[in-house]
Amino acid sequence: MQVLRESFKNTGNLHHAYCLVGVRDLVLEDLHAFLVDDLKIVLQGNPDVWTFVGDSLRIDESRALKLSHTDRAFAVGGKRIFIISINTIGHEAQNSLLKVLEEPVEGSHFFFILPSSETLLPTLRSRMVVITHESFGMGNMQGDITKSARDFIKGSLSTRLEFANVTAEKVSEGEKTRAQVADFISCLERELYILSKNKAKEVKAMSALKEVLLAKKYINDRSSSVKMLLEYMAINIG
């Protein structure tokens, strides 16, 4: 968040859209402090501040955001602030926001708080300034994901399939989110890329990497099956 503070301090300007990556509650706390201390914006009861906090931004919420975005600020010459704190966002919802971020109403500023920028489609992400918060990878979470990815790669087919089934069940029961599965897939991608630098493992790692990239392409599409994607990788990266 220091990057955002320093940029505003030096230029006095805000980009129209940011993706703030890190632990949601901690990022939100720092963002609120920035808005209050640096921009002098009153948050409580302010109709110019639009906030959505949830697991996922769906098409209905995306349309509500688009509609609200066209309203003029209540304060004369004021800014309209949109805070979207989520774990993931579907492709349909992202596509509906493209026009908004391409041609935002003057004075509108969007802050998307996400655990990973990989959740975003490249077309939407390219229209934002991505800032990694200090909380990103906090604690053992990132290390745990890396270990799971390495175990998945090294494990037997039966072990990988069991992991796929257990993980998919946790997602269906709300114990895990698609964003967490997306982070796992991104970690698989990194580990396989590292393995591909080893000449003895290059061919096998590159072949597996292609399958992981295919799964990564579809994981943020809410119509896709988490179970099928994980099983696909389990079968094809061995």
Long-range contacts (C-beta under 8 A, 24 or more apart in sequence): 1-27, 1-30, 1-31, 1-34, 1-131, 1-133, 1-134, 2-134, 3-131, 4-34, 4-131, 5-34, 5-38, 8-34, 8-38, 8-39, 9-38, 14-39, 14-79, 14-109, 15-109, 15-128, 15-129, 16-101, 16-104, 16-108, 16-109, 16-110, 17-101, 17-104, 17-109, 17-110, 17-111, 17-112, 17-127, 17-128, 17-129, 18-109, 18-110, 18-111, 18-112, 18-128, 18-129, 18-130, 18-131, 19-112, 19-114, 19-117, 19-120, 19-125, 19-128, 19-129, 19-130, 19-131, 20-111, 20-112, 20-113, 20-114, 20-131, 20-133, 21-114, 21-115, 21-116, 21-117, 21-130, 21-131, 21-132, 21-133, 21-136, 22-113, 22-115, 22-132, 22-133, 22-134, 22-135, 22-136, 22-138, 23-115, 23-133, 23-135, 23-136, 23-138, 24-53, 24-85, 24-87, 24-113, 24-115, 26-133, 26-134, 26-135, 26-138, 27-85, 27-113, 27-133, 27-135, 28-53, 28-83, 28-85, 28-113, 30-133, 31-83, 31-111, 31-113, 35-81, 39-79, 41-79, 41-81, 47-74, 48-73, 48-74, 48-75, 48-78, 48-79, 48-80, 48-81, 49-80, 49-81, 49-83, 50-80, 50-81, 50-82, 50-83, 51-82, 51-83, 51-84, 51-85, 52-83, 52-84, 52-85, 52-86, 53-85, 53-86, 54-85, 54-86, 55-86, 55-87, 55-88, 55-177, 56-86, 56-87, 56-88, 56-89, 56-90, 56-177, 56-178, 56-222, 57-84, 57-86, 57-89, 57-90, 57-93, 58-90, 58-93, 58-222, 59-90, 59-92, 59-93, 59-96, 61-93, 62-89, 62-92, 62-93, 62-94, 62-96, 62-97, 63-96, 65-97, 65-100, 66-96, 66-97, 66-99, 66-100, 69-100, 69-104, 69-105, 69-108, 70-105, 73-107, 77-107, 78-107, 79-107, 79-108, 79-109, 80-105, 80-107, 80-108, 80-109, 81-109, 81-111, 82-108, 82-109, 82-110, 82-111, 83-111, 83-113, 84-110, 84-111, 84-112, 84-113, 85-113, 86-112, 86-113, 86-114, 87-114, 87-115, 87-119, 87-177, 87-178, 87-179, 87-180, 88-114, 88-119, 88-177, 88-178, 88-179, 88-182, 88-220, 89-114, 89-119, 89-120, 89-220, 90-220, 90-221, 90-222, 91-121, 91-220, 91-221, 91-222, 94-120, 94-121, 94-123, 94-124, 95-121, 97-124, 98-123, 98-124, 98-127, 101-127, 101-128, 102-127, 114-179, 115-179, 115-180, 115-183, 116-179, 116-182, 116-183, 116-186, 118-182, 118-183, 118-186, 118-216, 119-179, 119-182, 119-220, 121-220, 145-183, 145-184, 145-187, 146-187, 146-191, 148-184, 148-187, 149-184, 149-187, 149-188, 149-190, 149-191, 150-191, 152-188, 152-233, 152-234, 152-237, 153-188, 153-191, 153-192, 153-195, 153-208, 153-237, 156-238, 157-234, 157-235, 157-238, 160-233, 160-234, 160-235, 160-237, 160-238, 161-231, 161-234, 161-235, 163-230, 163-234, 164-227, 164-230, 164-231, 164-233, 164-234, 165-227, 165-230, 165-231, 167-226, 167-230, 168-225, 168-226, 168-227, 168-230, 171-226, 172-226, 178-219, 178-220, 178-222, 178-226, 181-219, 181-226, 181-229, 181-230, 182-216, 182-219, 182-220, 185-212, 185-215, 185-216, 185-219, 185-233, 186-216, 188-212, 188-233, 188-237, 189-213, 189-216, 192-237, 207-237, 208-236, 208-237, 208-238, 211-236, 211-237, 212-237
